[in-house]
Amino acid sequence: MSEQTVKAEKLDSSDELAHLRDRFVLDGGVYLDGNSLGALPAGVPDRVADVVRRQWGELRIRSWEESGWWTAPERTGDRIAPLVGAAPGQIVVGDSTSVNVFKALVAAVRMARGTAGEGDVDGGGGAGGVAGGGGGDVGRDEILVDATTFPTDGYIARSAARMTGCVLRPVAPGEVPGALTPRTAAVLLNHVDYRTGRLHDLPSLTAAAHAAGAYVVWDLCHSAGALPVGLDEHGVGLAVGCTYKYLNGGPGAPAFLYVRRELQDRFDSPLPGWNSHAEPFGMRSEYEPAEGARRGRVGTPDILSMLALESALEVWDGVSIDAVRAKSLALTDFFLECVEAYVPAGRVESVTPVEHAERGSQVALRCPDAGAVMKRLIERGVVGDFRRPDVLRFGFTPLYVGFADVERAARVLAEVLQEV
């Protein structure tokens, strides 16, 4: 028995979150791809069956009221809120991450210019005013975007820039403070880099943007449910995130949109819909946005996946996000230790920061034949993923990943590397 095997047993025996593993449907393999799709929470199948058979099959249209379908976007948002450091009433669930990025980014430009409700190039309307980071300068015609962002965020940012008549400037997150100018209206940043697992400094980058009179839209896809975010504490105005990764909401689960309470009456969505109308059943031709986070809604909520997500979030009952973060760091530390012990020197290179303050909940290893290696790993029961051209990604979800899993993954990786 190796030194790492003994250590894994010891760490698992003292793991205060180990019992949470029973809340998930797992097989005998090692699942390290929760940063792409979280495992199935055990209570979800029965909940979905009830939604389909009873709520839809028997109650039908009555379920909008009797089963609470109508209020599900805000109710589910309030369940996510403590996991990202937000008070209730500031998160609405619905649409995709891409759609929510678009809403938030265009709204940020409008607020920074002080033109919310007056119409930009697209002629949009809504509630007016300026608050928070924006200084109300109609001359602000620039959007900064994370140069290393997930491609879709870049596509959306480019479209939002065209729509609002802005220039789009890609910059590295660490260079944002020096890149801000009096022309900057909005900044779109990822909290955690999807390829490397690098955690960016949300508090300082938010403060820098606000000091320059701009708004930041944070993409929390790789941090929500993995580490403390502190949206309220750090004065974040706008944030979005998916729910199918560390929140385990299921494939295609609806995303979430956070709008800070002080900005809600100024949030001017470029996608006004009947669900976000102050009188959704009034069927008036004039648009009047609802109060609060509900103005972030657009059309009819996707109830089946919404209620599956709501059920999935029950696994978080009684769980501290600080404890999750502590275990996440311990898991990734141990994985790097095991890789160093088992894998021949020079065969892989970690591109994930060693410093805890700069690390999310994944480890990315650069490997020349990464695609073939990951295929072999999956065949051997260790599931991670591959990002072109040469990155092996391993995501660590503390709710169901244990230290023995980590040791096994590193050991199998070493074996596979000797075969390819």
C-alpha positions, 0 to 999 in steps of 0.5 A: 500500500502506497503512502498516498493510499494510506493518506487517502484513507486517513483523509476520507475518514475525517472528511465532514462532507463524506456523507453527502456522497449518498445523496447522489447516484454514482457508479463504481468509477471516479467522476471528475467531470462535474465542472461540465455536468454534475452527477445526478442527485438521488431525489431528482428522479422521483421529483421529475416523475411527480412533476410529469405524472401528477402536476402536468398529467393530472393538475395540468394548467392548475399547476401554475398556481397549485404547484407553484410553477409561476413562482419557480424562477424566483423561488429557485433563485433564492435557493441558489442565493446563499451559495453565491453570497446573495440575499434573497430577492436578487436572483431569477432562474431561467434561460441559458447562460448565454441569454443571461450574459446578453441581458446583463451586458446590454443592461450594464452599458445602458446603466453606465451611459445613463440611457436605461429606458431611453434606448440605445442603437437598438431602441430598447426601453425600460426603467431609467436611471443610473446607480452603482458603478456607472457614472451616467456618461453617454460617451461610454462606448467601450466594452472590455471582455476577458480575452481568455473567456469561454467562446460563447461569452465572446460571441455574445459580447461582440453582438452586444457591442454591435447592438449598443454601438460599442467597441469591444476590447479583449484583455486579460483579466489581470490587465483590466485595471490598467485597461479601464478608461473613461470610455469603458461602459461594461466589463465581462469577466469569468470568475474561474477560467474554464481551461486552467481553473485559474480563479480571478480576483473578483473583489479587486476587479469589481472595485477597479471597474466601479471606480472607473464608472463602469459595470462588471458582469461576472460569469460564475459558471465555474465557481457557483457551488464550488467556492464562496463568491460573495456577490453582496459583500463585494458590491457586484452589480450583475452576475450570471451562471449555469446550474448544471456543473457544481450545482448538479441541476442536470443537462440543459438546466436553466441558468441564473441571473443576479441583479443587485437590489439597488440596481433592479429598478434600473435594470433595462433588459434588451429582451423584455417579455410577457413574463417580466411585465408588471402585469403579465396577463394584462396583455398590454402592448406597452411594456412596463417592467416588473419590480425586483429580480422578476424583470430578468425573466423573458418568456414561459419558464422551462418548468420540467428542468426548472423543478429538476434543478429545484430538487437537485438544490436540496442536496445543499441543505445543511451544507456550508459553502466554506466547508466545500471550499476547504475540501475542494482545496484539499482535494486538488492539493492531494491530486497534484501531490499524487500526480507528482508521486505517480506520474513520470517527471516531465510527462504532464504539466499543471497549468492550474495555479498552485496558490489557493487564492488563484485556484478554482475547483479543477486541475488542468494538466497539459499533455501532448497526447491529451485526447488519447489519454483521456479516452483511455482514462474514461475506458478505465473508469476515470472520467474527466475531459479534454480541451484542445489542443492539449489539456486534461481537465479534472473537476473536483465536486466536494459533495461526492468526490473523495480522497480515495477517488483522487488517489485512484485517478492519479494512479490510473493516469500514471498507468495510462501515460505508460501505455500511450 
